[in-house]
Amino acid sequence: MAKDSDLLLLENQICFPLYAASRMIIQAYREPLEELGITYPQYLVMMILWEKDGLAVNEIGKKLFLDSGTLTPLLKRLESHNLIKRVRSEEDERKVEIQLTFQGKSMKSKAEKIPSKIMECLNSWDQKSLVNFKSEVNKLVETLNQP
């Protein structure tokens, strides 16, 4: 058990390696995403829409753990790049659906190369270790997301 005086040592914090790894992995995405003209958070939105187009803003927010105050400016930038369009639902005017434009849909084929580029950065990890690590991180996210 760590002494009370050791509790604030950076090396004893679980948050720091997660923070550092997150920054580094996002940095690895920077170059391939610059070729597409989008940022990492915009890429996350695009991946969600490539999987299922026409989602409501709040559905995207739930998937990304983002509130509308953070998500709305992100969506506006994607819309200004003509990658998405925001459409009011005909059934419920309060609901805004996000739809890919032709340009947004066609970007998917260029983006399909990105995961293999990221895997090159992780070449010292075998597939099984990566799958196990992702599973453990997902459990951590679920635990922290409990009300």
C-alpha positions in Angstrom: 0.0 0.0 0.0 1.4 3.4 -0.9 2.1 5.9 1.8 -0.1 9.0 2.0 3.0 11.0 0.9 3.2 8.9 -2.3 -0.4 9.4 -3.3 0.3 12.5 -5.3 3.4 11.2 -7.1 2.8 11.4 -10.9 4.1 7.8 -11.3 1.3 6.6 -9.0 -1.5 8.1 -10.9 -3.7 6.0 -13.2 -4.9 9.1 -15.1 -1.4 10.1 -16.3 -0.5 7.2 -18.5 -4.0 7.2 -20.0 -3.7 11.0 -20.7 -0.3 10.6 -22.2 -1.3 7.6 -24.4 -4.4 9.5 -25.5 -2.4 12.5 -26.6 0.2 10.4 -28.4 -2.4 8.2 -30.3 -4.3 11.3 -31.3 -1.0 12.8 -32.5 -0.5 9.7 -34.7 -3.9 10.5 -36.3 -2.9 14.1 -37.1 -1.0 13.6 -40.4 -3.5 11.2 -42.1 -6.4 13.4 -41.0 -4.8 16.5 -42.3 -4.8 14.9 -45.7 -8.6 14.6 -45.3 -8.9 18.2 -43.9 -10.5 17.1 -40.6 -9.6 16.9 -37.0 -9.7 13.9 -34.7 -13.0 14.8 -33.1 -14.5 15.4 -36.6 -13.2 12.0 -37.7 -15.0 10.4 -34.7 -18.3 12.0 -35.9 -17.7 10.9 -39.5 -17.0 7.3 -38.4 -20.3 7.2 -36.5 -22.1 8.6 -39.6 -20.4 6.2 -42.0 -21.7 3.4 -39.7 -25.2 4.8 -39.5 -26.2 7.9 -41.4 -29.0 10.2 -40.3 -28.5 10.0 -36.5 -29.9 12.7 -34.3 -27.4 15.1 -32.6 -28.1 13.7 -29.2 -27.5 10.1 -30.4 -24.0 11.2 -31.7 -23.4 13.0 -28.4 -24.2 9.8 -26.4 -21.8 7.7 -28.5 -19.0 10.2 -28.1 -19.7 11.2 -24.5 -20.1 14.8 -25.7 -22.7 17.4 -24.7 -24.4 19.5 -27.3 -22.3 22.6 -26.4 -19.2 20.7 -27.5 -20.8 18.8 -30.4 -22.6 21.7 -32.1 -19.5 23.7 -33.1 -17.9 20.5 -34.3 -20.9 19.8 -36.5 -21.0 23.3 -37.8 -17.4 23.0 -39.0 -18.2 19.7 -40.7 -21.2 21.4 -42.4 -19.1 24.3 -43.5 -16.7 21.8 -45.2 -19.8 20.3 -46.9 -19.3 16.9 -45.3 -22.6 16.8 -43.4 -25.9 18.6 -43.4 -28.2 19.2 -40.5 -31.9 18.4 -41.2 -34.9 19.0 -38.9 -36.9 15.9 -38.4 -40.3 16.0 -40.1 -41.9 14.0 -37.2 -40.4 16.2 -34.5 -39.1 19.7 -35.3 -37.0 19.7 -32.1 -35.0 16.8 -33.4 -32.0 17.6 -35.7 -30.6 14.7 -37.8 -27.1 14.7 -39.2 -26.8 13.4 -42.7 -23.7 12.8 -44.8 -23.4 14.8 -48.0 -22.0 13.1 -51.1 -18.6 14.5 -50.3 -18.9 13.2 -46.7 -19.8 9.7 -48.0 -17.0 9.6 -50.6 -14.5 10.6 -47.9 -14.9 7.2 -46.3 -12.9 5.4 -49.0 -9.9 7.7 -48.3 -10.3 7.3 -44.5 -10.2 3.5 -44.8 -6.4 3.6 -44.9 -6.1 5.4 -41.5 -6.6 2.4 -39.2 -3.7 0.5 -40.8 -1.5 3.6 -40.5 -2.3 3.7 -36.8 -1.6 0.0 -36.4 1.9 0.6 -37.8 2.5 2.9 -34.8 1.5 0.0 -32.5 3.6 -2.6 -34.3 5.2 -3.8 -31.0 1.8 -4.9 -29.8 0.3 -8.2 -31.0 -3.3 -8.4 -32.0 -4.4 -10.3 -28.9 -2.8 -7.7 -26.6 -4.5 -4.9 -28.4 -7.9 -6.6 -28.2 -7.5 -7.3 -24.5 -6.3 -3.7 -23.8 -9.2 -2.2 -25.7 -11.6 -4.5 -23.7 -10.1 -3.3 -20.4 -10.3 0.4 -21.5 -13.9 -0.1 -22.5 -14.6 -1.6 -19.0 -13.0 1.5 -17.5 -15.1 3.8 -19.6 -18.3 1.9 -18.6 -17.3 2.1 -14.9 -16.6 5.8 -15.0 -19.8 6.5 -17.0 -22.0 5.0 -14.2 -24.4 7.6 -12.8 
